[in-house]
Amino acid sequence: MQKTDRPSVATSSPHPAPAPVPASELLPAGSARRRQRSVASQAEDADVRLALVTAAQRQLAASTDGDVATRAVCQEAGVTQPVLYRLFGDKQGLLDAVAEAALERYAQRKSDLEVTDDPVADLRAGWDDHTAFALGDPALYRLMFAPRPGSASTVQQRIFALLEATLTRCAAAGALTTTPRQAAQLILPANIGLALSLIAQPALFDDPELSRRTREAVLATILDEAGAAAATRSVRDAARQLHAQLLLDGTPDLEAVEVALLNRWLERLDTTS
């Protein structure tokens, strides 16, 4: 009996083979290794930057004239000066990085200050803490807060916002006679100016009560600690207080669009009444 050949039947795989990667998408030979070296190099640069900033801050703290020598900084960090210039551009770039790192730590310090039920007391404590910080590390403080052309530190904006938040609490308690932002614009430069004066000319500004007296003179222009009687409070005062209370606590009784509209009206009453 003669066998008949049966047509072969192809069996399909339940998992089809992946499509080949187009040649145009393949990395050139060695690209992966170069990318790994690049990542490693970036990590090394970050470590060296940190070492240089730390060394510069120590040199600054030990300096008698508020300056640092790049050679000494590089020796302490264990690198050559060309490395410093590659990472920071020049000495000023290094000092800017030191100032930014210090401002970051200072912003965290302000965030960690105790918040009590008395926002006015917290405001005074914030002023005193700022002055104490300045006198505790005068060279670093001068680097952080002395005006620098072209400086646009976002950390300083955070410090301003922390002060404004405390002043918003004062407004919600009915103790503020101006807007939180306008009060912050008065307090912060006054505190910085006082601190820089105490550092630069301690013999001239030798009154141990000067910081407290300056603080009280400034706060007297923006605070009403006695709290005006309800009958004598103006629409503007009431609008400011209600606006601050809404910013702090919100309200479940209004929809978001209604709260936004009310806040806008209260802002206008506070600035135009």
VOPAGU-2260 file (C-alpha; in pm, 1 decimal, decimal comma):
REM VOPAGU-2260
SITE   aa  ch    i         X         Y         Z
SITE  MET   A    0       0,0       0,0       0,0
SITE  GLN   A    1     146,9     328,4    -107,5
SITE  LYS   A    2     179,4     605,1     149,9
SITE  THR   A    3      47,8     948,2      60,0
SITE  ASP   A    4     228,6    1255,3     182,0
SITE  ARG   A    5      13,4    1475,5     400,5
SITE  PRO   A    6      59,2    1850,6     385,0
SITE  SER   A    7     249,6    1977,0     687,0
SITE  VAL   A    8      54,0    2202,0     926,7
SITE  ALA   A    9     243,6    2487,2    1089,2
SITE  THR   A   10     190,7    2513,7    1464,1
SITE  SER   A   11     146,7    2868,0    1584,6
SITE  SER   A   12     326,7    2976,5    1901,4
SITE  PRO   A   13     104,6    3126,1    2174,3
SITE  HIS   A   14     368,6    3398,8    2219,2
SITE  PRO   A   15     477,3    3545,1    1886,7
SITE  ALA   A   16     840,7    3643,3    1862,9
SITE  PRO   A   17     902,6    4012,7    1923,2
SITE  ALA   A   18     952,3    4228,9    1621,2
SITE  PRO   A   19    1312,9    4312,4    1550,9
SITE  VAL   A   20    1430,7    4655,7    1667,2
SITE  PRO   A   21    1483,7    4884,8    1367,9
SITE  ALA   A   22    1848,1    4955,7    1302,3
SITE  SER   A   23    1779,8    5328,9    1338,9
SITE  GLU   A   24    1680,4    5274,5    1705,1
SITE  LEU   A   25    1983,3    5069,0    1801,2
SITE  LEU   A   26    2240,0    5249,6    2015,6
SITE  PRO   A   27    2584,7    5272,2    1863,1
SITE  ALA   A   28    2838,9    5035,5    2012,2
SITE  GLY   A   29    2968,7    5167,7    2342,5
SITE  SER   A   30    2684,8    5419,2    2399,1
SITE  ALA   A   31    2551,0    5231,7    2701,5
SITE  ARG   A   32    2895,5    5225,6    2858,6
SITE  ARG   A   33    2941,2    5596,7    2791,1
SITE  ARG   A   34    2601,6    5671,0    2945,2
SITE  GLN   A   35    2696,2    5474,6    3258,6
SITE  ARG   A   36    3022,7    5665,7    3282,2
SITE  SER   A   37    2829,0    5993,4    3241,3
SITE  VAL   A   38    2592,4    5908,6    3529,2
SITE  ALA   A   39    2886,0    5809,9    3747,0
SITE  SER   A   40    3066,1    6131,8    3656,2
SITE  GLN   A   41    2762,0    6341,6    3751,4
SITE  ALA   A   42    2743,8    6168,1    4090,2
SITE  GLU   A   43    3113,6    6230,4    4145,8
SITE  ASP   A   44    3070,2    6597,8    4052,6
SITE  ALA   A   45    2786,4    6631,0    4304,9
SITE  ASP   A   46    3008,0    6482,9    4576,8
SITE  VAL   A   47    3294,2    6717,0    4487,1
SITE  ARG   A   48    3059,5    7019,0    4481,4
SITE  LEU   A   49    2936,2    6931,1    4828,8
SITE  ALA   A   50    3293,5    6888,3    4956,6
SITE  LEU   A   51    3396,1    7226,1    4814,9
SITE  VAL   A   52    3090,2    7406,8    4955,4
SITE  THR   A   53    3146,2    7248,7    5297,3
SITE  ALA   A   54    3514,8    7339,5    5292,8
SITE  ALA   A   55    3437,0    7697,5    5186,3
SITE  GLN   A   56    3185,9    7735,9    5467,6
SITE  ARG   A   57    3442,4    7615,4    5724,1
SITE  GLN   A   58    3704,1    7850,3    5581,4
SITE  LEU   A   59    3453,1    8135,4    5595,7
SITE  ALA   A   60    3368,2    8067,1    5960,5
SITE  ALA   A   61    3739,4    8074,0    6052,4
SITE  SER   A   62    3816,8    8382,5    5842,6
SITE  THR   A   63    3893,7    8713,1    6013,2
SITE  ASP   A   64    3798,6    8923,1    5711,7
SITE  GLY   A   65    3490,7    8735,7    5586,2
SITE  ASP   A   66    3670,7    8602,0    5278,8
SITE  VAL   A   67    3805,3    8263,9    5163,5
SITE  ALA   A   68    4103,0    8157,2    4952,3
SITE  THR   A   69    4018,0    7913,4    4674,2
SITE  ARG   A   70    4357,0    7741,4    4712,9
SITE  ALA   A   71    4284,9    7662,2    5078,9
SITE  VAL   A   72    3932,9    7545,8    4994,6
SITE  CYS   A   73    4064,1    7309,7    4726,0
SITE  GLN   A   74    4332,4    7172,6    4956,0
SITE  GLU   A   75    4075,1    7093,3    5224,7
SITE  ALA   A   76    3841,6    6930,9    4970,4
SITE  GLY   A   77    4129,8    6735,9    4812,3
SITE  VAL   A   78    4090,2    6867,0    4457,3
SITE  THR   A   79    4281,1    7100,4    4226,6
SITE  GLN   A   80    4170,7    7455,0    4150,6
SITE  PRO   A   81    4074,0    7376,5    3787,8
SITE  VAL   A   82    3811,2    7138,5    3928,4
SITE  LEU   A   83    3662,0    7423,4    4133,9
SITE  TYR   A   84    3650,1    7652,4    3831,2
SITE  ARG   A   85    3494,3    7379,6    3616,1
SITE  LEU   A   86    3214,9    7322,2    3868,1
SITE  PHE   A   87    3148,5    7680,8    3983,2
SITE  GLY   A   88    3291,3    7903,6    3710,9
SITE  ASP   A   89    3481,3    8125,5    3951,4
SITE  LYS   A   90    3518,8    8211,1    4319,3
SITE  GLN   A   91    3194,3    8410,3    4322,1
SITE  GLY   A   92    3010,2    8107,4    4187,8
SITE  LEU   A   93    3141,9    7905,5    4481,0
SITE  LEU   A   94    3039,3    8172,8    4732,0
SITE  ASP   A   95    2693,4    8192,3    4572,9
SITE  ALA   A   96    2658,4    7816,0    4622,1
SITE  VAL   A   97    2765,8    7850,9    4987,5
SITE  ALA   A   98    2506,3    8125,5    5038,6
SITE  GLU   A   99    2230,2    7922,7    4871,7
SITE  ALA   A  100    2304,6    7615,4    5085,2
SITE  ALA   A  101    2304,1    7829,3    5400,6
SITE  LEU   A  102    1975,1    7993,6    5302,5
SITE  GLU   A  103    1823,9    7649,1    5254,6
SITE  ARG   A  104    1926,7    7550,1    5607,9
SITE  TYR   A  105    1799,5    7882,1    5742,8
SITE  ALA   A  106    1460,6    7836,4    5574,4
SITE  GLN   A  107    1433,6    7494,9    5739,3
SITE  ARG   A  108    1530,5    7649,8    6074,0
SITE  LYS   A  109    1247,5    7904,6    6039,1
SITE  SER   A  110    1003,7    7629,2    5942,7
SITE  ASP   A  111    1096,7    7438,7    6259,8
SITE  LEU   A  112    1027,3    7732,0    6495,2
SITE  GLU   A  113     748,1    7659,0    6742,8
SITE  VAL   A  114     405,1    7781,4    6638,6
SITE  THR   A  115     199,2    7889,8    6939,3
SITE  ASP   A  116    -154,7    8017,7    6984,1
SITE  ASP   A  117     -18,0    8373,0    6995,2
SITE  PRO   A  118      88,0    8480,2    6642,7
SITE  VAL   A  119     218,3    8818,0    6764,5
SITE  ALA   A  120     448,5    8644,0    7012,9
SITE  ASP   A  121     563,0    8416,4    6730,3
SITE  LEU   A  122     636,2    8725,7    6519,7
SITE  ARG   A  123     858,9    8868,7    6792,8
SITE  ALA   A  124    1030,9    8532,8    6839,7
SITE  GLY   A  125    1101,7    8518,9    6466,5
SITE  TRP   A  126    1269,1    8861,6    6474,4
SITE  ASP   A  127    1483,2    8764,5    6774,7
SITE  ASP   A  128    1581,1    8434,2    6614,4
SITE  HIS   A  129    1688,7    8613,2    6295,7
SITE  THR   A  130    1911,7    8853,7    6490,1
SITE  ALA   A  131    2060,8    8571,1    6699,8
SITE  PHE   A  132    2140,8    8373,9    6383,9
SITE  ALA   A  133    2317,3    8676,0    6233,1
SITE  LEU   A  134    2532,3    8740,5    6538,7
SITE  GLY   A  135    2612,4    8370,7    6576,4
SITE  ASP   A  136    2771,9    8341,0    6229,6
SITE  PRO   A  137    2832,0    8694,8    6101,8
SITE  ALA   A  138    3048,3    8610,9    5797,4
SITE  LEU   A  139    2798,9    8354,5    5668,5
SITE  TYR   A  140    2503,2    8584,0    5742,1
SITE  ARG   A  141    2661,8    8868,0    5545,6
SITE  LEU   A  142    2717,8    8632,0    5254,1
SITE  MET   A  143    2354,2    8518,8    5271,2
SITE  PHE   A  144    2175,7    8851,3    5313,0
SITE  ALA   A  145    2400,1    9132,3    5192,8
SITE  PRO   A  146    2261,9    9259,3    4859,4
SITE  ARG   A  147    2420,3    9076,9    4565,3
SITE  PRO   A  148    2365,5    9211,3    4211,4
SITE  GLY   A  149    2183,9    8959,3    3994,6
SITE  SER   A  150    2086,4    8735,9    4285,6
SITE  ALA   A  151    1744,8    8574,6    4239,8
SITE  SER   A  152    1737,1    8315,1    4515,8
SITE  THR   A  153    1411,0    8124,9    4540,0
SITE  VAL   A  154    1503,3    8035,5    4899,4
SITE  GLN   A  155    1477,6    8401,9    5002,1
SITE  GLN   A  156    1127,2    8400,4    4857,4
SITE  ARG   A  157    1046,6    8102,2    5082,6
SITE  ILE   A  158    1180,1    8291,1    5385,8
SITE  PHE   A  159     958,3    8585,9    5292,2
SITE  ALA   A  160     660,9    8349,8    5253,6
SITE  LEU   A  161     719,8    8202,8    5602,5
SITE  LEU   A  162     711,7    8552,6    5751,2
SITE  GLU   A  163     400,6    8635,9    5551,2
SITE  ALA   A  164     231,0    8321,5    5685,7
SITE  THR   A  165     291,0    8434,0    6046,0
SITE  LEU   A  166     153,6    8777,6    5957,9
SITE  THR   A  167    -155,1    8617,7    5804,2
SITE  ARG   A  168    -218,5    8455,9    6142,6
SITE  CYS   A  169    -182,1    8800,4    6302,8
SITE  ALA   A  170    -435,8    8939,8    6056,2
SITE  ALA   A  171    -678,1    8657,2    6132,1
SITE  ALA   A  172    -655,3    8751,7    6500,8
SITE  GLY   A  173    -740,8    9112,1    6413,0
SITE  ALA   A  174    -397,8    9240,0    6515,8
SITE  LEU   A  175    -266,3    9362,6    6178,7
SITE  THR   A  176    -325,7    9715,4    6048,5
SITE  THR   A  177    -202,5    9647,9    5693,3
SITE  THR   A  178    -188,8    9350,4    5457,7
SITE  PRO   A  179      41,0    9059,2    5548,4
SITE  ARG   A  180     248,8    9118,0    5235,4
SITE  GLN   A  181     298,8    9489,9    5304,4
SITE  ALA   A  182     390,7    9411,3    5665,1
SITE  ALA   A  183     644,9    9149,4    5553,4
SITE  GLN   A  184     795,9    9399,7    5309,4
SITE  LEU   A  185     857,0    9629,8    5605,1
SITE  ILE   A  186     973,8    9378,1    5866,6
SITE  LEU   A  187    1221,4    9164,4    5672,9
SITE  PRO   A  188    1444,6    9443,2    5533,9
SITE  ALA   A  189    1434,3    9619,6    5872,7
SITE  ASN   A  190    1551,1    9302,7    6049,0
SITE  ILE   A  191    1821,1    9237,4    5787,4
SITE  GLY   A  192    1941,5    9597,8    5793,9
SITE  LEU   A  193    1967,0    9595,4    6171,9
SITE  ALA   A  194    2160,4    9266,3    6171,3
SITE  LEU   A  195    2405,4    9384,2    5904,2
SITE  SER   A  196    2464,8    9706,6    6099,5
SITE  LEU   A  197    2534,5    9515,4    6421,1
SITE  ILE   A  198    2783,0    9297,2    6233,9
SITE  ALA   A  199    2957,1    9571,2    6036,2
SITE  GLN   A  200    2986,0    9836,9    6308,1
SITE  PRO   A  201    2941,9    9682,4    6653,7
SITE  ALA   A  202    3119,0    9974,2    6825,2
SITE  LEU   A  203    2875,0   10223,9    6675,0
SITE  PHE   A  204    2562,1   10015,0    6735,7
SITE  ASP   A  205    2655,8    9900,3    7085,9
SITE  ASP   A  206    2318,3    9933,5    7259,0
SITE  PRO   A  207    2227,6    9580,9    7379,3
SITE  GLU   A  208    1859,1    9676,5    7358,5
SITE  LEU   A  209    1882,5    9806,9    7001,0
SITE  SER   A  210    1734,3    9496,7    6836,4
SITE  ARG   A  211    1439,7    9490,3    7076,9
SITE  ARG   A  212    1375,4    9865,1    7040,8
SITE  THR   A  213    1397,1    9846,7    6663,0
SITE  ARG   A  214    1162,9    9547,5    6661,8
SITE  GLU   A  215     902,4    9728,1    6870,0
SITE  ALA   A  216     927,4   10044,8    6659,8
SITE  VAL   A  217     868,3    9845,4    6341,1
SITE  LEU   A  218     588,4    9632,4    6482,8
SITE  ALA   A  219     412,9    9939,6    6620,6
SITE  THR   A  220     354,8   10055,3    6262,7
SITE  ILE   A  221     176,3    9735,4    6156,3
SITE  LEU   A  222      17,2    9592,8    6472,3
SITE  ASP   A  223    -287,8    9679,9    6680,6
SITE  GLU   A  224    -231,0    9449,6    6975,3
SITE  ALA   A  225    -506,9    9600,7    7187,4
SITE  GLY   A  226    -758,2    9506,6    6917,7
SITE  ALA   A  227    -987,2    9783,5    6806,6
SITE  ALA   A  228   -1336,9    9773,1    6945,5
SITE  ALA   A  229   -1592,4    9631,1    6705,2
SITE  ALA   A  230   -1773,3    9964,7    6685,8
SITE  THR   A  231   -1461,9   10148,8    6571,0
SITE  ARG   A  232   -1330,5    9890,2    6326,7
SITE  SER   A  233   -1349,4    9994,5    5963,6
SITE  VAL   A  234   -1477,9    9788,0    5672,5
SITE  ARG   A  235   -1115,8    9756,9    5560,5
SITE  ASP   A  236   -1010,6    9610,4    5899,0
SITE  ALA   A  237   -1297,1    9362,8    5893,5
SITE  ALA   A  238   -1221,9    9260,2    5533,0
SITE  ARG   A  239    -854,7    9200,8    5615,0
SITE  GLN   A  240    -937,8    8984,6    5915,3
SITE  LEU   A  241   -1200,1    8778,0    5732,0
SITE  HIS   A  242    -970,5    8731,5    5432,2
SITE  ALA   A  243    -690,7    8603,0    5657,3
SITE  GLN   A  244    -928,8    8367,7    5838,9
SITE  LEU   A  245   -1047,6    8223,3    5507,5
SITE  LEU   A  246    -687,7    8171,6    5392,0
SITE  LEU   A  247    -604,0    7986,4    5714,3
SITE  ASP   A  248    -918,9    7783,8    5778,5
SITE  GLY   A  249   -1130,7    7790,8    5462,7
SITE  THR   A  250   -1503,1    7724,3    5482,2
SITE  PRO   A  251   -1712,3    7417,4    5393,2
SITE  ASP   A  252   -2018,9    7632,5    5330,6
SITE  LEU   A  253   -1908,0    7775,9    4996,7
SITE  GLU   A  254   -1797,9    7618,6    4671,1
SITE  ALA   A  255   -1443,9    7677,9    4551,1
SITE  VAL   A  256   -1551,1    7932,6    4290,1
SITE  GLU   A  257   -1750,1    8122,2    4553,0
SITE  VAL   A  258   -1453,4    8125,5    4793,0
SITE  ALA   A  259   -1229,3    8258,7    4514,6
SITE  LEU   A  260   -1477,4    8535,8    4436,0
SITE  LEU   A  261   -1517,5    8626,7    4804,0
SITE  ASN   A  262   -1140,1    8638,1    4849,6
SITE  ARG   A  263   -1114,1    8870,9    4550,7
SITE  TRP   A  264   -1377,2    9105,0    4695,5
SITE  LEU   A  265   -1207,2    9106,2    5036,8
SITE  GLU   A  266    -870,5    9182,8    4875,5
SITE  ARG   A  267   -1022,5    9481,4    4695,4
SITE  LEU   A  268   -1187,6    9608,7    5013,2
SITE  ASP   A  269    -854,7    9581,6    5196,3
SITE  THR   A  270    -662,1    9776,2    4932,8
SITE  THR   A  271    -918,2   10036,2    4825,5
SITE  SER   A  272   -1130,1   10119,5    5131,8
